[in-house]
Amino acid sequence: MPRQTKRGSAITRMTHIIHQHVQGAMIESALNDENAGSSEDSDLEDALVSLIMLKKNRYLAPRVRLGRAPEITQYLFSLDDIRFKQEFRMCQESFHQLVSEIRDHPVFQNRSNIPQRPVQDQLMVTLKRMGTYGNGASGTVILYCSRTIEAILLLEEQYVSWPDTQGRRAIASRVDEFTGFRNCVGFIDGTLLPLYDRPAIDPQDYYSRKGYYCLNTLIVCHEEKRITYYLTGWPGCCHDTRLWENSELKLKERELFSPGEYLIANSGFPVQTNVVPAFKRPPHAAMPQLKKRFNHHLSSIRVRNEHCIGILKGRFQSLRGLWKDLSSAGTMEKITLDLGLYCTSQLPVGGQDTRLLRRRCRH
C-alpha cells in the first residue's frame, strides 16, 4: 500500500473536520438551536480556508534548496591520505608525481577537436580498476586503462633497471648486517596469478598444480620488499625453475652478478652459482639436524619475498583474478604489459630508489 504523505494526511484530517462541522450544523438546524449557529459557522469557515490552503500549496513547509554536489575530482582530492590511498592504492604525493610524469605522453592527445578527460581522471580510473577485484570493464574504462598503461610503461627506460655493481653491494651489505648471509643481493620466488576463465588457446598449459587456470610469474626483491626483477606471462603449468632458466638473470649471469653474489630461494630452485636454495628433504629419510637449522634460518629470511608478493596482491586486488580472454597472441601481449604495470607501480616517489627490471614472456 502506498505510504501517505504528511500533506495528504493533513488534507484527510481537515476534510473529516469539515464533515463533522457540516453534520453538527445540520443537527443544530433540525433542533432549532439558534445560539450555537454563529460559532459553528466561524469554525467551518476556518476549516474550509485551511483545506483550500492545503490543496493550493504542494508542500507544507518551505523547501530547502540543496547545494550542488562538488565536482568528483575535487572531492576525491579533498580526501585525507588514508582514504585516498584506500581508493587509489597510493598517496596523493605519489599520484601527482606520476601524473606529472605521464601527462605529456602523445596517447593523451586527441587528433580531433574533442578533448580527452584530464590525465588525472584517467589515472584514477586505472588505479581504481587495478585495486578492485572484479570486472568493471566498460568501454571507456578499458580505453582509459590502455592509455595509462602505455604512458607508464614508457617510463621504463628512465626508472627501471637491475641494480648496478654499487647498488648490489649496498643490498648485500644491508642483508649481511641483519642476516649473516654475505653477498646476498635478493630473494627469488614464483607466484601464480589466477585467470577468471579457461583460456581459449592451449588451456591445458595454463592449468596449474593448484587446480585452476593461471599465469606463472617470477619475482625477485631485496630486503626492503621492493621488486628488482620479474618475469611474467608464462603458463601456469611451468615450474619456477623453467622461468629461472629462461630469465635474463640466468642467461646474462656474468653481466648481472659479480663473483660470489647470489639470490636466496626455496627448495624448488636448483643449486647454482648465483642461487642458494633450501635443502631438499632426502627421500625416505629424515632431514639432518644441521640442514634443518639452516633451512629454518633461510626461510626466516626468504619470507620477505613472500611478504613482497602478498603486498603486491593485497594492494592490487585485481590480481586475484585476471579478467582477460586469452584468445590471441595480441591479448597475451596486453596481459604481459598489464602485469608489468603492477610491478612498475613502484615508480620512484618521495626520493626512494625503486628500480625494477621488466621482461616479457618468452616461450
C-alpha positions in Angstrom: 0.0 0.0 0.0 1.4 3.4 -0.9 2.6 5.5 2.0 0.6 8.6 2.6 2.4 11.9 2.7 2.1 14.4 5.5 0.2 16.8 3.2 -2.2 14.0 2.3 -2.8 13.1 5.9 -3.5 16.8 6.8 -6.0 17.1 3.9 -7.7 13.9 5.1 -8.0 15.2 8.7 -9.2 18.6 7.6 -11.9 17.0 5.3 -13.0 14.9 8.2 -13.3 18.0 10.5 -15.4 19.8 7.8 -17.7 16.8 7.6 -18.1 16.9 11.3 -18.9 20.6 11.3 -21.5 20.2 8.5 -23.2 17.3 10.3 -23.2 19.3 13.5 -24.8 22.3 11.7 -27.5 20.1 10.2 -28.3 18.6 13.7 -28.5 22.1 15.2 -30.7 23.3 12.4 -33.0 20.5 13.0 -33.2 21.2 16.7 -33.6 25.0 16.0 -30.6 25.8 18.3 -30.0 29.5 17.3 -27.4 30.3 19.9 -24.6 27.9 18.6 -25.1 28.8 14.9 -22.6 31.7 14.7 -19.7 29.9 16.4 -20.2 26.8 14.3 -20.2 28.9 11.1 -17.0 30.6 12.1 -15.2 27.2 12.8 -16.5 25.8 9.5 -15.1 28.8 7.6 -11.7 28.4 9.2 -11.7 24.7 8.3 -12.6 25.5 4.7 -9.9 28.1 4.4 -7.3 25.7 5.8 -8.4 23.0 3.4 -8.1 25.4 0.5 -4.6 26.4 1.6 -3.5 22.8 1.9 -4.7 21.9 -1.6 -3.2 25.1 -3.0 0.3 24.5 -1.7 2.3 21.4 -2.8 4.5 21.4 0.3 3.6 22.1 4.0 6.9 23.8 4.7 9.2 26.0 2.6 11.6 23.9 0.5 15.2 23.9 1.5 17.3 24.0 -1.7 20.3 21.7 -1.5 23.7 22.9 -2.8 25.2 21.3 -5.8 27.4 18.3 -5.3 31.1 19.1 -5.7 33.0 18.1 -8.9 34.0 14.5 -8.3 37.8 15.0 -8.9 37.8 18.0 -6.4 36.0 15.8 -3.9 38.5 12.9 -4.3 41.5 15.2 -3.8 39.9 16.6 -0.6 40.1 13.1 1.0 42.7 12.5 3.6 45.8 10.5 2.8 44.4 7.3 4.3 41.1 7.4 2.4 42.9 8.4 -0.8 45.3 5.5 -0.6 42.4 3.1 0.1 40.7 4.3 -3.1 43.7 4.6 -5.4 46.4 2.5 -3.8 48.9 5.3 -3.5 49.2 8.6 -1.5 48.4 11.9 -3.2 52.1 12.9 -3.4 52.9 9.8 -5.4 49.8 10.3 -7.5 50.6 13.8 -8.5 54.2 13.0 -9.3 53.0 10.1 -11.6 50.5 12.5 -13.3 53.3 15.0 -14.0 55.4 12.2 -15.5 52.8 10.9 -18.0 50.7 14.0 -18.8 52.7 14.9 -21.9 52.5 11.5 -23.5 51.1 11.6 -27.0 48.4 9.0 -26.1 46.6 11.6 -24.1 46.4 14.0 -27.1 43.5 13.6 -29.5 43.8 14.4 -33.2 40.2 15.7 -33.2 38.8 18.8 -31.7 37.2 16.7 -28.9 39.4 16.8 -25.8 40.0 13.8 -23.6 39.2 13.7 -19.9 42.1 15.1 -17.8 45.0 12.7 -17.3 44.5 12.6 -13.6 40.9 11.3 -14.1 42.2 8.6 -16.4 44.9 7.6 -14.0 42.3 7.4 -11.2 40.2 5.1 -13.2 43.2 2.9 -13.9 44.3 2.7 -10.3 40.8 2.0 -9.1 40.4 -0.8 -11.6 43.7 -2.3 -10.7 42.9 -2.1 -7.0 39.5 -3.7 -7.3 38.6 -7.4 -7.6 36.1 -7.9 -10.3 35.3 -6.9 -13.8 34.5 -3.1 -14.1 35.4 -3.2 -17.8 33.2 -0.9 -19.7 34.5 0.5 -23.0 35.6 3.8 -21.5 37.3 2.2 -18.5 39.3 -0.1 -20.9 40.3 2.9 -23.0 41.5 4.9 -20.1 43.5 1.9 -18.7 45.1 1.2 -22.1 46.2 4.8 -22.4 47.6 5.0 -18.9 49.4 1.6 -19.1 51.1 2.7 -22.4 52.2 6.0 -20.8 53.5 4.5 -17.6 55.5 1.7 -19.3 57.2 4.4 -21.4 59.0 5.4 -18.2 60.7 2.1 -18.0 63.9 3.2 -19.5 64.1 6.1 -17.1 63.4 4.3 -13.9 63.5 0.5 -14.4 66.9 -1.3 -14.2 68.6 -4.1 -12.4 70.9 -2.7 -9.6 74.4 -2.0 -10.9 77.5 -3.1 -9.1 77.3 -0.4 -6.5 73.6 -1.0 -5.9 74.1 -4.7 -5.4 76.9 -4.1 -2.9 74.6 -1.8 -0.9 71.9 -4.5 -0.9 74.4 -7.2 0.1 75.7 -5.0 2.9 72.3 -4.5 4.4 71.4 -8.2 4.1 74.6 -9.2 5.7 74.1 -6.8 8.5 70.9 -8.4 9.8 71.1 -12.0 8.5 74.7 -13.0 8.2 74.4 -14.1 4.6 77.2 -12.4 2.8 76.9 -11.2 -0.9 73.2 -11.9 -1.0 71.6 -9.5 -3.4 68.0 -10.5 -3.2 65.3 -13.2 -2.7 63.6 -15.0 -5.6 60.3 -16.9 -5.7 57.4 -17.7 -8.1 53.8 -16.8 -7.8 50.6 -17.8 -9.6 48.2 -15.2 -10.9 44.7 -16.8 -11.4 42.7 -16.3 -14.6 39.0 -15.7 -14.4 38.2 -18.1 -17.2 39.5 -21.0 -19.1 41.9 -19.8 -21.9 40.7 -20.4 -25.5 44.2 -21.4 -26.7 46.0 -24.4 -25.1 44.0 -24.3 -21.9 45.8 -27.4 -20.5 49.1 -25.4 -20.4 47.5 -22.8 -18.1 46.1 -25.4 -15.6 48.3 -25.3 -12.5 49.1 -27.9 -9.9 46.8 -26.0 -7.5 43.7 -26.8 -9.7 43.0 -23.5 -11.5 44.0 -21.7 -14.7 46.7 -19.1 -14.1 49.9 -17.4 -15.2 53.2 -18.0 -13.5 55.4 -15.1 -12.5 58.9 -14.9 -11.2 59.7 -12.1 -8.7 63.0 -11.0 -7.2 63.1 -8.5 -4.4 65.6 -7.2 -1.9 65.4 -7.0 1.9 63.1 -3.9 1.8 60.5 -6.0 -0.1 60.8 -3.9 -3.3 60.8 -5.7 -6.6 64.1 -5.6 -8.5 63.3 -8.1 -11.3 60.3 -10.0 -12.6 59.4 -12.4 -15.4 55.8 -12.9 -16.2 53.3 -14.2 -18.8 54.3 -17.9 -18.6 51.5 -20.6 -18.4 50.6 -21.9 -15.0 51.9 -25.4 -15.7 55.5 -24.1 -15.9 57.7 -24.7 -12.9 59.6 -21.9 -11.3 62.8 -23.5 -12.4 61.8 -23.2 -16.0 61.1 -19.5 -15.6 64.5 -19.1 -13.9 66.4 -20.9 -16.7 64.8 -18.5 -19.2 65.2 -15.4 -17.2 67.8 -12.8 -18.1 69.3 -13.1 -14.7 70.3 -16.6 -15.6 71.1 -16.0 -19.3 73.3 -13.0 -18.5 74.6 -14.2 -15.2 78.1 -12.8 -15.7 76.9 -9.4 -16.6 74.2 -9.0 -13.9 76.1 -10.7 -11.0 79.5 -10.1 -9.6 81.6 -13.1 -8.5 80.1 -14.5 -5.3 76.8 -12.7 -5.5 73.6 -14.9 -5.3 69.9 -15.0 -4.6 68.2 -16.9 -1.8 65.4 -19.3 -3.0 63.2 -22.1 -1.8 64.0 -25.8 -2.3 62.2 -25.8 -5.7 65.1 -23.9 -7.3 68.3 -25.6 -8.4 71.6 -25.1 -6.7 73.7 -22.8 -8.9 76.5 -20.3 -8.5 74.0 -17.4 -8.2 71.2 -19.3 -6.4 71.3 -20.6 -2.9 68.1 -22.7 -2.2 66.9 -24.5 0.9 68.0 -28.1 1.3 65.5 -30.7 -0.1 64.3 -33.4 2.2 66.0 -36.7 1.4 63.7 -39.4 0.2 62.7 -42.0 2.8 64.9 -40.3 5.4 64.9 -37.6 8.0 66.4 -34.2 7.4 69.8 -33.9 9.2 69.6 -31.5 12.1 72.2 -29.2 10.7 70.4 -28.8 7.4 67.1 -28.4 9.2 68.6 -25.5 11.2 70.0 -24.0 8.0 66.6 -24.2 6.3 64.9 -22.6 9.3 67.2 -19.7 9.2 67.0 -19.4 5.4 63.2 -19.4 5.5 63.1 -16.7 8.1 65.0 -14.5 5.6 63.4 -15.7 2.4 59.9 -14.9 3.7 60.5 -11.3 2.7 59.8 -12.3 -0.9 56.5 -13.9 0.1 55.7 -10.7 2.0 56.5 -8.7 -1.1 54.2 -10.8 -3.3 51.5 -10.6 -0.6 51.8 -6.8 -0.5 51.6 -6.7 -4.3 48.4 -8.8 -4.5 46.9 -7.1 -1.5 47.5 -3.7 -3.0 46.1 -4.6 -6.4 43.1 -6.9 -5.8 42.6 -7.4 -9.5 45.5 -9.9 -9.4 43.2 -12.3 -7.6 41.5 -13.0 -11.0 42.7 -11.5 -14.3 39.7 -10.6 -16.4 41.3 -11.2 -19.7 40.4 -13.5 -22.6 43.5 -15.4 -23.7 42.3 -15.9 -27.3 45.2 -14.4 -29.3 48.9 -13.5 -29.1 47.9 -9.9 -29.0 45.8 -10.4 -25.9 48.7 -12.3 -24.3 50.9 -9.3 -25.0 48.4 -6.9 -23.4 48.2 -9.1 -20.3 52.0 -9.1 -20.0 52.0 -5.3 -20.3 49.3 -5.1 -17.6 51.3 -7.4 -15.3 54.3 -5.2 -16.0 52.4 -2.2 -14.8 51.6 -3.8 -11.5 55.3 -4.4 -10.8 56.4 -1.0 -12.2 53.8 0.6 -9.9 56.8 1.2 -7.6 58.0 4.2 -9.5 60.4 6.4 -7.5 58.3 8.7 -5.2 59.4 10.6 -2.2 63.1 10.2 -3.0 63.1 6.4 -2.7 65.0 4.2 -5.1 62.6 1.6 -6.5 64.4 0.4 -9.6 62.9 -2.6 -11.4 63.7 -4.8 -14.3 60.8 -5.8 -16.5 60.9 -8.6 -19.1 58.2 -10.0 -21.3 57.4 -13.7 -21.5 59.5 -15.8 -23.9 58.3 -19.3 -24.5 
